[in-house]
Amino acid sequence: MAALEAQKYTPAEEAEIQQWISNAETLKSGAADQSVLDTLNADLSTRTTVLGTKPSKADIAVYEAVAPLVKAWTPEERTGQQGRPNIVRLVDFVQNSPLFGLDVADADKIAVDAEEILYVKPPVDAKAEKERLKKEKAAAALAAAAAAGGEQTLVDRTKQVAGAVADMATAAKDKVVDAVAGAKQQKPKKEKKEKQQRAPAPPPPPTVLSPCLIDLRVGHILKAIKHPEADSLYVSTIAMGDKPGTDDTTEYEGQVCRTVCSGLNGLVPLEEMQGRKVVVVCNLKPVKMRGIKSSAMVLAASPKIKEGEADDHKGPVELVTPPADAKAGERVYFDGWKGEPEKVLNPKKKIWETFQPGFTITDDLEVAFDAGVVKELEGKEGLGKLLTESGGVCTVKSLKGGQVR
């Protein structure tokens, strides 16, 4: 409990803690209906603890109230489409974290399988959601107008009066225009000046071929699960420095994130995907993978395919790792090839396909770009290490001479 005793809370947080403890007592008594659990699950969807990020005695009170319920729930009640997975996550967090000092014996812990996710909520399309709300608002306005039938006559009369006033104003305007036109007829017309033709806008400068056109950034995986419809895929929720409201993003645990599908299931253990830093390609065109839109790509290394060999994608595979102190969203670039990336890579130009063959691993296990491998860069040679803006080098564990993709 020492960790909790060291915490300091604002008066507002103290009030919230007492409210959570009161809610927990209601749940313990059995007097609460199912809507209380639904509300609790919804509140925890964007929070690590009941306060958000700070641990408190309210977490313990909620754990003691809901743990017996979670223990009796079926897999569908835990993580199905109508389940309450956020409550399950809090129970697992409190019973295992030393922050709360519960020291629950293994035999008494609620068994929670982190890989058993029966339903993944599709990411919200911000534009579609905005359009839906706009249509609902318009429909509600029409319904309100139809219900106010008694007021329609008054509106019509108001429009008639306004129309009459507008007609009078138009008639007065016509008289003034006629008088001005008569006066103009007595004056000689001025010769019109010939319009000078505008010079055509200069064409945009040609795109300089460079690996900097690929938007590489540090990504922080906040959560990764197995794809419910594809055995070879993981579905990861990754923060990569996007601004709120960016297309194809959603908010998770207070951070703006993208959903990313990776063909790493069976090649990288799921536990290695949790809470770690990676390097992501951020400007590929989003694609749907078995019903889930993937809006970026995680970089990983594998042995280089020898000439004549088939690429069986069997691995081994190692994730590209940025320096430990790198921040989510930090720009990553190859030394000697720094520049502004394209907003979205045009698939027809095949920028990624052009430069990816030059992504390699040095004998020091550093990720680098070999210009001599890319035939489109004829005459250019040398290696450029993959660096973060803060100057750190991105590496892999052991695959010397491997390829990165």
SULPE-V400567 format. One record per residue. RES is the residue in one letter. PHI is phi in degrees with one decimal (NA if undefined). OMEGA is omega in radians with two decimals (none if undefined). Layout:
<<RES & PHI & OMEGA> <RES & PHI & OMEGA>>
This chain:
<<M & NA & -3.08> <A & -59.7 & -3.13> <A & -64.7 & 3.13> <L & -70.4 & -3.12> <E & -65.3 & -3.14> <A & -80.7 & -3.13> <Q & -72.7 & 3.05> <K & -116.6 & -3.07> <Y & -124.2 & 3.04> <T & -76.2 & 3.08> <P & -56.2 & 3.12> <A & -64.4 & 3.12> <E & -68.1 & 3.10> <E & -60.7 & 3.13> <A & -64.7 & 3.14> <E & -68.1 & 3.10> <I & -59.8 & -3.14> <Q & -63.4 & 3.11> <Q & -65.9 & 3.11> <W & -63.7 & 3.13> <I & -62.8 & 3.09> <S & -62.4 & 3.10> <N & -62.0 & 3.14> <A & -63.6 & 3.12> <E & -63.2 & 3.09> <T & -62.5 & 3.12> <L & -65.0 & 3.13> <K & -63.5 & -3.07> <S & -71.8 & -3.12> <G & 81.6 & -3.10> <A & -82.1 & -3.08> <A & -76.3 & 3.06> <D & -89.4 & -3.05> <Q & -63.7 & -3.11> <S & -64.2 & 3.11> <V & -65.2 & 3.10> <L & -67.4 & 3.11> <D & -63.3 & 3.12> <T & -64.5 & 3.12> <L & -61.6 & 3.14> <N & -63.0 & 3.14> <A & -66.0 & 3.14> <D & -62.3 & -3.09> <L & -80.8 & -3.09> <S & -65.7 & 3.13> <T & -119.8 & -3.09> <R & -130.6 & 3.03> <T & -80.8 & 3.04> <T & -119.4 & -3.10> <V & -66.0 & 3.08> <L & -87.5 & -3.08> <G & 128.3 & 3.09> <T & -127.9 & -3.11> <K & -77.9 & 2.99> <P & -73.6 & 3.14> <S & -157.6 & 3.11> <K & -67.7 & 3.08> <A & -65.8 & 3.09> <D & -61.9 & -3.14> <I & -65.6 & -3.14> <A & -61.5 & 3.13> <V & -66.7 & 3.12> <Y & -58.8 & -3.11> <E & -63.6 & -3.12> <A & -79.5 & -3.01> <V & -100.1 & -3.11> <A & -55.8 & 3.12> <P & -62.4 & 3.12> <L & -68.4 & -3.12> <V & -60.9 & -3.13> <K & -59.6 & -3.08> <A & -89.2 & -3.09> <W & -70.7 & 3.02> <T & -77.9 & 3.07> <P & -55.4 & 3.13> <E & -66.3 & 3.13> <E & -70.7 & 3.14> <R & -83.5 & -3.00> <T & -130.4 & 3.08> <G & -76.2 & -3.08> <Q & -61.4 & 3.10> <Q & -103.6 & -3.07> <G & -79.6 & -3.11> <R & -128.2 & -3.03> <P & -66.4 & -3.10> <N & -72.0 & 3.05> <I & -67.8 & 3.12> <V & -60.2 & -3.14> <R & -62.0 & -3.13> <L & -63.7 & 3.12> <V & -59.1 & -3.12> <D & -64.9 & -3.13> <F & -65.8 & -3.07> <V & -66.8 & -3.07> <Q & -73.0 & -3.09> <N & -109.0 & -3.07> <S & -83.5 & 3.09> <P & -70.9 & -3.13> <L & -58.5 & -3.01> <F & -96.8 & 3.04> <G & 63.0 & -3.10> <L & -79.5 & 3.14> <D & 51.9 & 3.14> <V & -74.8 & 3.11> <A & -63.9 & -3.11> <D & -56.1 & -3.11> <A & -67.5 & -3.10> <D & -96.3 & -3.12> <K & -72.9 & 3.05> <I & -75.5 & -3.14> <A & -71.6 & 3.14> <V & -125.8 & 3.10> <D & -94.7 & -3.08> <A & -64.4 & -3.11> <E & -90.2 & -3.09> <E & -90.5 & 3.10> <I & -115.7 & -3.06> <L & -83.9 & -3.11> <Y & -145.8 & 3.07> <V & -115.6 & -3.14> <K & -68.9 & -3.14> <P & -60.4 & 3.12> <P & -63.5 & -3.10> <V & -79.8 & 3.03> <D & -80.9 & -3.02> <A & -59.1 & -3.13> <K & -66.8 & 3.14> <A & -64.3 & 3.14> <E & -66.2 & 3.12> <K & -64.1 & 3.13> <E & -66.1 & 3.13> <R & -63.2 & 3.14> <L & -64.7 & 3.12> <K & -64.2 & 3.12> <K & -66.3 & 3.11> <E & -62.7 & 3.13> <K & -65.6 & 3.13> <A & -65.7 & 3.12> <A & -64.4 & 3.12> <A & -65.0 & 3.12> <A & -64.9 & 3.11> <L & -64.2 & 3.13> <A & -64.2 & 3.13> <A & -65.8 & 3.13> <A & -67.1 & 3.13> <A & -66.6 & -3.12> <A & -69.6 & -3.10> <A & -90.6 & -3.08> <G & -60.8 & -3.09> <G & -67.5 & -3.10> <E & -89.2 & -3.04> <Q & -63.0 & -3.11> <T & -62.0 & 3.13> <L & -61.2 & 3.12> <V & -62.0 & -3.13> <D & -61.3 & -3.13> <R & -62.9 & 3.12> <T & -60.8 & 3.12> <K & -64.3 & -3.14> <Q & -63.2 & 3.11> <V & -60.5 & 3.14> <A & -62.3 & 3.12> <G & -64.2 & 3.14> <A & -64.0 & 3.11> <V & -60.9 & 3.13> <A & -64.2 & 3.12> <D & -63.4 & 3.13> <M & -62.9 & 3.14> <A & -64.5 & 3.14> <T & -64.8 & -3.14> <A & -62.7 & 3.12> <A & -63.6 & 3.13> <K & -65.2 & -3.13> <D & -62.4 & 3.13> <K & -61.9 & 3.14> <V & -63.5 & -3.14> <V & -62.2 & -3.14> <D & -62.8 & -3.13> <A & -63.5 & 3.13> <V & -65.6 & -3.13> <A & -64.8 & 3.11> <G & -63.3 & 3.13> <A & -67.3 & -3.11> <K & -69.5 & -3.10> <Q & -64.9 & -3.11> <Q & -82.9 & -3.12> <K & -98.3 & 3.11> <P & -65.9 & 3.14> <K & -75.7 & 3.08> <K & -83.0 & 3.11> <E & -70.6 & 3.13> <K & -74.3 & 3.07> <K & -79.2 & 3.11> <E & -68.4 & 3.12> <K & -71.8 & 3.09> <Q & -78.6 & 3.14> <Q & -72.5 & 3.12> <R & -74.4 & 3.08> <A & -68.1 & 3.13> <P & -62.1 & -3.14> <A & -63.9 & 3.13> <P & -65.1 & 3.12> <P & -65.7 & 3.12> <P & -62.4 & -3.14> <P & -62.6 & -3.14> <P & -64.7 & 3.13> <T & -69.5 & 3.11> <V & -82.9 & -3.11> <L & -65.3 & -3.12> <S & -163.4 & 3.07> <P & -65.4 & 3.11> <C & -68.9 & 3.09> <L & -65.8 & 3.12> <I & -86.9 & -3.09> <D & -82.5 & 3.13> <L & -101.5 & -3.14> <R & -141.3 & 2.99> <V & -77.0 & 3.06> <G & -117.5 & 3.11> <H & -117.6 & 3.14> <I & -75.3 & 3.12> <L & -88.9 & -3.12> <K & -159.9 & 3.06> <A & -141.3 & 3.12> <I & -136.0 & 3.04> <K & -76.3 & 3.08> <H & -65.2 & -3.08> <P & -67.1 & -3.07> <E & -119.8 & -3.09> <A & -146.9 & -3.06> <D & -67.1 & -3.06> <S & -92.4 & -2.99> <L & -110.6 & 2.87> <Y & -105.6 & 3.02> <V & -115.9 & -3.06> <S & -113.2 & 3.03> <T & -105.6 & -2.94> <I & -125.4 & 3.00> <A & -86.0 & -3.11> <M & -139.9 & 2.99> <G & 84.1 & 3.13> <D & -72.8 & 3.08> <K & -81.5 & 3.07> <P & -56.3 & 3.13> <G & 91.1 & 3.09> <T & -61.8 & 3.13> <D & -55.3 & 3.06> <D & 60.6 & 3.04> <T & -121.8 & 3.04> <T & -142.6 & -3.14> <E & -103.6 & 3.11> <Y & -140.6 & -3.12> <E & 50.8 & 3.08> <G & 77.9 & -3.14> <Q & -120.4 & 3.08> <V & -81.1 & -3.01> <C & -131.1 & 2.96> <R & -117.3 & 3.04> <T & -93.7 & -3.06> <V & -130.9 & 3.05> <C & -98.1 & -3.11> <S & -130.9 & 3.12> <G & -82.5 & -3.03> <L & -112.3 & 3.14> <N & -65.8 & -3.08> <G & 95.8 & 3.14> <L & -112.5 & 3.09> <V & -124.9 & 3.12> <P & -56.7 & -3.09> <L & -59.6 & -3.12> <E & -65.9 & 3.11> <E & -74.6 & -3.13> <M & -89.0 & -3.01> <Q & -87.1 & 2.97> <G & 61.4 & -3.07> <R & -114.7 & 3.08> <K & -91.0 & 3.11> <V & -140.1 & 2.99> <V & -111.0 & -3.07> <V & -123.7 & 2.99> <V & -91.1 & -2.93> <C & -103.3 & -3.05> <N & -119.1 & 2.94> <L & -75.3 & 3.12> <K & -67.9 & -3.13> <P & -57.9 & 3.11> <V & -135.2 & 3.07> <K & -89.0 & 3.14> <M & -122.7 & -3.09> <R & 53.2 & 3.03> <G & 92.1 & -3.14> <I & -118.7 & -3.12> <K & -74.7 & 3.10> <S & -105.0 & -2.98> <S & -116.0 & 3.06> <A & -171.3 & 3.12> <M & -141.5 & 3.11> <V & -87.6 & 3.12> <L & -80.1 & 3.11> <A & -142.4 & -3.13> <A & -106.1 & 3.07> <S & -149.1 & 3.13> <P & -60.1 & -3.14> <K & -70.4 & -3.13> <I & -76.2 & 3.11> <K & -76.5 & -3.11> <E & -59.3 & 3.14> <G & 93.7 & 3.12> <E & -85.0 & 3.09> <A & -85.6 & 3.10> <D & -87.2 & -3.07> <D & -91.3 & 3.11> <H & 55.9 & -3.12> <K & -91.9 & 3.11> <G & 92.9 & 0.08> <P & -67.6 & -3.12> <V & -131.3 & 3.08> <E & -131.3 & 3.14> <L & -72.9 & 3.04> <V & -70.7 & -3.03> <T & -115.4 & 3.04> <P & -77.2 & 3.08> <P & -57.7 & -3.05> <A & -60.4 & -3.10> <D & -90.1 & 3.13> <A & -68.4 & -3.10> <K & -101.6 & 3.11> <A & -57.7 & -3.13> <G & 93.8 & -3.14> <E & -65.4 & -3.12> <R & -66.0 & 3.12> <V & -123.8 & -3.08> <Y & -150.4 & 3.09> <F & -87.4 & -3.11> <D & -56.6 & -3.11> <G & 93.2 & -3.09> <W & -131.5 & -3.11> <K & -79.1 & 3.14> <G & -179.9 & -3.10> <E & -87.6 & -3.14> <P & -76.9 & 3.00> <E & -66.5 & 3.09> <K & -65.3 & 3.03> <V & -137.5 & -3.14> <L & -69.6 & 3.09> <N & -75.4 & -3.10> <P & -56.5 & -3.10> <K & -70.4 & -3.13> <K & -81.9 & 3.07> <K & 53.4 & 3.11> <I & -63.4 & -3.13> <W & -61.1 & -3.11> <E & -63.8 & -3.14> <T & -70.7 & -3.00> <F & -95.4 & -3.08> <Q & -57.1 & 3.12> <P & -58.6 & 3.12> <G & -84.8 & 3.13> <F & -76.8 & -3.02> <T & -140.4 & 3.12> <I & -120.7 & 3.13> <T & -82.0 & 3.09> <D & -66.6 & 3.08> <D & -90.4 & 3.12> <L & 65.9 & 3.09> <E & -98.7 & 3.09> <V & -76.4 & -3.08> <A & -148.6 & 3.06> <F & -114.1 & 3.14> <D & -100.3 & -3.07> <A & -63.5 & -3.10> <G & -65.6 & -3.11> <V & -80.8 & -3.05> <V & -90.6 & -3.04> <K & -63.8 & 3.12> <E & -66.2 & 3.11> <L & -102.2 & -3.07> <E & -53.0 & -3.14> <G & 96.1 & 3.14> <K & -108.8 & -3.12> <E & -137.2 & 3.07> <G & 105.4 & 3.13> <L & -105.1 & 3.02> <G & -119.6 & -3.10> <K & -67.9 & 3.11> <L & -83.1 & -3.03> <L & -117.3 & 2.95> <T & -89.1 & 3.12> <E & -57.4 & -3.13> <S & -81.7 & 2.99> <G & 101.3 & 3.14> <G & -81.5 & -3.13> <V & -99.6 & 3.09> <C & -86.3 & -3.00> <T & -136.2 & 2.96> <V & -129.3 & -3.04> <K & -73.6 & -2.92> <S & -149.9 & -2.97> <L & -84.1 & 3.09> <K & -61.0 & 3.10> <G & 69.4 & -3.12> <G & -78.4 & 3.08> <Q & -108.1 & -3.13> <V & -123.0 & 3.13> <R & -157.4 & none>>
